[in-house]
Amino acid sequence: MALTTNRLTFAEYLKHDDGTDTQYELVNGELIPMSLGSGKHGAILKFLERSFDAEIARLGREWVALQSVVGVRSPRGNRWDTVRIPDVVVISLEQWRGLQNREAVIDLNEPSPLLVVEVVSESTKKTDYRAKHAEYNVLGIAEYWIVDPLISKITVLTFVDDWYEPAEFVGSEEIQSQTFPELNLTVEQVLKSNL
C-alpha cells in the first residue's frame, strides 16, 4: 500500500519528514511504510547481524553487518526513484564511514553491498522474491539471502554472469555462502534463533 499519491524524487525522499518515526522505502516515487515485523523476524535479523559480525571479525575483514539502517538506491524501468532498505546489509567499513555524515543511502554510482538479506513475512513475499530479486540483480549485489520462515527455507542468490544463481537450503542443511564460505550456519539455527 502506497502512502502518497504524489510521487517523490530521490532528493525529495532524502528530505522527507512527516513528523513520525515511520521508516519508508521509496518505490517508483511512492513512500511505502515499513512494518515492524514480528518478534521472530527481529530475532532472525539480530542473529544474522551478530553471526556476520563474528565471522567478519574472525576473518579480519574491514566489513560491517548492519540491520535496517542502510538504504540501497535501485534503478527501475521508468523515471521514478526507488530506495530499498534491506533487513541486513554487509558493506565495507570504508563505505559505512562514508555514509556517516549524509543520508545512509548507497547511490547508483557507489559500490553495491557485498551481501543483503531480506526476511520474508506474509506482507513482503512478493516483493522479496520478485521485485527485490530483480532490483538487486540489476545492481550486481554479489549475494542476496531470502530467509523465509513461512516455509522454513533460505535461498542464497549468488551473482554469476550478470544473473542470480539460486541455491535453496532447508532443515539441518548448512548454508553455503561465497561471501562467508566458513560461516557454519544451518537453516534451523537461523530460523530458531532467540535473543
Secondary structure, 3 states (H helix, E strand, C coil): CCCCCCCCCHHHHHHCCCCCCCCEEEECCEEEECCCCCHHHHHHHHHHHHHHHHHHHHHCCCEEEEECCCEEEECCCCCCCEEECCCEEEEEHHHHHHCCCCCCEECCCCCCCCEEEEECCCCCHHHHHHHHHHHHHHHCCCEEEEEECCCCEEEEEEEECCEEEEEEEECCCECCCCCCCCCCCEHHHHHCCCC
